[in-house]
Amino acid sequence: MTGHTTARQRLTAELLDALRTDGGVRVVTGEPGCGRTTFLDHAARLFHGGPVRHVRADGVRELDEALRTTGPLLVCVDDADLWDAPSRAALARTAGCVRETAVRTTLLLTVANHRPPPPELADLPVLRLGPLTPGDAALLIRERADSAVDPAVREELISAAEGNPALLLALLRSLSPDQLGGRRALPQPPAGGEVLADVAGDRLPDDPGGLLLTTAAAARATGEEEADAALVLRAAHAAANAPLPDLLTRSEGRLRFRSALMARAVYATASSEDRRAAHLALAEAATGQEGILPLLHRAWAVSAPAPTVAASLAAAAADPSSPAPPALRRRALTRAADLTPDEAERARRHLAAAEQALLAGHAADALRLLDRARGRSAPAAVRGGAELLRGAVLLADGPVEDARESFLLAADLLPPPAAARATLGAADAAWSAGDPTACLSALAPTHTPRTLPLAEACVRVPKQPGSQRLGGPPAARVGATAPRTACTPPTNPPPDGDPSRDHRDGMRAVLLARFDLAATPLRRVVENGLHGTDPDRLLRSAAAALMLGDVTSARRAGARALAAARTSGSAALEPRALEYLAYAELRAGRHQLARTHAEEGLRAAERAGQRNTAAHHHAVLALAASIEGEADLVAEHAEEALRTARRHGLAQAATLAHWAAARADLGAGRPREAAQRLGPLVRPGARRGHFAVWMLAVPCFVEAAASAGRPQHAAALVEDFALWAACGADPQAPSQLLRCRALLAGPDTADELYLSALDRHDDTVGDFERARTELLYGKWLRRRRRLREARTRLEEARLGFERCGAPLWAQQAAAELRAGGAAPNPAPAASSGAGDLARLTPQQLRIARYVAAGATNREVALSLSVSTRTVDYHLRNVFATLGLRSRVELVRLVEQEEKTGARL
């Protein structure tokens, strides 16, 4: 794949790099067609340390000769599981020698995973090749297709191949140019028995007892990789202790195929009569069980149409009391639609199936189902529901302007209650795009006199008792700092007093700077959500709480939404709940908790295919890393956030990412660079950041401008920030405002302002902002030769930064202490005997502990939501800082220092 570095090629390069310090041996495994041989070829091309030897079957003597080579060497053994037992034993002994003696040899073995692993190789470290990413699959199609491939066809082929490169190529070979070009319909399913048999080759054994087919049918019905062993054995009339075919494995009462592709091949190559018989046997074996599963097997045992069976199955899937997860409901509703002869009813069931697919985190599947539900014969309510759901899909993973248009179309087609949810979704999309005018337009009441434009309304609003009239540029008067509001449509219609109206009215009041009118409806949204268990309402509650500045309620609502999403199996809502939690923790000044939630949320968003949500989590991680002083992590997460933000129009995520990069500059002592980054972000003009976020960056800009000797650039912004602080929507803003005024004030008033700012910090949690004020005050005192007072403030700043894990900022305070003639007190970790590990940065220490616990570089990267390249970089720095040569030495050091710490 020239001209592009694929994920598989990056994995190969990262593995070769890791093996230099990790024993030198890997067993590469994966299902048939996953590309094990190609992986070895990549490794051979990328290995530049010395010669490469490919050892064929039973090549023990050849292997011994290769190992006599002096210097670095890569040995590749393909299909090691096909060697005879004595040769495999010799191979295992050689691998053990390579691992134990740390010779300069890298040994890669490949083993198929559709059979039991060879016992001789069972103790060697394993690398399992996962599926191709959608991007790499698209690249493979582009390179191997003989004719042009229609984009919709390409997406369907990528879905059907499930990341298996051999199956993807077999699909391409099976289709005509007209089918590839979208001029003729594709066979359904695209990966039929002939194609799958082509990839499986001669690996499919005979199945005289039908156990393989019955297991495959059980997995087919639920969409899971495992099946209830007792149910399958009962349906296949097999003894509970009967030996299993090599393709199957059993664990904790569950049966599964070792290879998902082989399961598909067994099912697809069976005759339709045998498949229906297997499902009927499973349905009869499940007699007496309640729920969807017995009905689903009966539905697979009949051929379309079957309206009575379809109606029973759809009713079971729609039963709110059923514990069935969304993925199983989606399969049941899809099958019910397939068996439904009436076109309108079929469209309704496809729409319901798409909603469950989205809740299960299968956005691409949801879009395909929506295409079936939006035909001209579908009722207007169904077409409107399809657009409502399409908007939700695009809002999480697509251009947000397109999402807004889908929501607006849905609002035109749907009756009032659902239309209100659609208009709120349109406002949500406009919010993400940073378009306050479009946001207000979507939130406008249907039958009201024309409202003033935003700029006009904010200036001319009559002052109410107890309210603050806001002037200045329009964006300066927007008081919302919440993330995107939830828009996934609920399964059941809302009761009277639907919070959607309150949320709409509250958002509109906030955008118009009428906080006196926003508080009551938003408070009702908060309370309504917190008194229920519906995750969608809880997400709205969290968003409303953030707009009110009530971070405590926002954290409660986010945590309850997360628990509700997990309990209901709503994979689509889990990353959103974690997003709200991360934002709430950031607002509360708890950046390390925000980082924890964002790392988990990023993994959940990637699993659910929500690139927009992932971009917001990357932005939070960049902000957290900017506090901890990890410049490379700031750059990595900021760039990931910006990559999606630019493609999908996410102004909010982009603003947060730019702010994070600027704050990293400020922490590193580069105020001029920070001011240059932040200037366009916070000053009026076309490049100003998101209307609900840019104000948060003003304190950083004021500090950067003052430190760079350009305080005049920040004076006007401080007055805008004063209006923002008066709104009460940000608990940190009042103390930050006083600090900003102190930075720009003359000698006569700055002292009092700094002290007032420190007093206000006592009203909020979080050490970071207080430590920044202490640092700036200490600098101010030192420059006026009030050294004793300066040392007190600077030492407080240093300790505060250390408490919140901001070492780079702590170094600034220590440098100021030294400049004032005082040596800072030793850090608690160093004085308590923490030893060499105290010399590591927080991120290096996290990685060192993961590696010492036995995690591979790739596992560490997944745990910390960073790239493997970043882990490699940090690990090399760990080795250099600690003077280590191998992971074994790192394990010993970590264990020794942990024991020392436990004794202390």
Secondary structure, 3 states (H helix, E strand, C coil): CCCCCCHHHHHHHHHHHHHCCCCCEEEEEECCCCCHHHHHHHHHHHCCCCCEEEECCCCHHHHHHHHCCCCCEEEEECCHHHCCHHHHHHHHHHHHHHHHHCCCEEEEEEEECCCCCCHHHCCCCEEECCCCCHHHHHHHHHHHCCCCCCHHHHHHHHHHHCCCHHHHHHHHHHCCHHHHCCCCCCCCCCCCHHHHHHHHHHHCCCCCCCHHHHHHHHHHHHCCCEEEHHHHHHHCCCCCCCCCCCCEEEECCEEEECCHHHHHHHHHHCCHHHHHHHHHHHHHHCCCCCCHHHHHHHHHCCCCCCHHHHHHHHHHHHCCCCCCCHHHHHHHHHHHHHCCCCHHHHHHHHHHHHHHHHHCCCHHHHHHHHHHHCCCCCCHHHHHHHHHHHHHHHHHCCCHHHHHHHHHHHHHHCCHHHHHHHHHHHHHHHHHHCCHHHHHHHHCCCCCCCCCCHHHHHHHCCCCCCCCCCCCCHHHHCCCCCCCCCCCCCCCCCCCCCHHHHHHHHHHHHHCCCHHHHHHHHHHHHHHHHCCCCHHHHHHHHHHHHHHCCHHHHHHHHHHHHHHHHHHCCCCCHHHHHHHHHHHHHHCCCHHHHHHHHHHHHHHHHHHCCHHHHHHHHHHHHHHHHHHCCHHHHHHHHHHHHHHHHHHCCHHHHHHHHHHHHHHHHHCCCHHHHHHHHHHHHCCCCCCCCCCCHHHHHHHHHHHHHHCCCHHHCHHHHHHHHHHHHCCCCCCHHHHHHHHHHHHCCHHHHHHHHHHHHHHHCCCCCHHHHHHHHHHHHHHHHHCCCHHHHHHHHHHHHHHHHHCCCHHHHHHHHHHHHHCCCCCCCCHHHHCCCHHHHHCCHHHHHHHHHHHCCCCHHHHHHHHCCCHHHHHHHHHHHHHHHCCCCHHHHHHHHHHHHHHHHHC
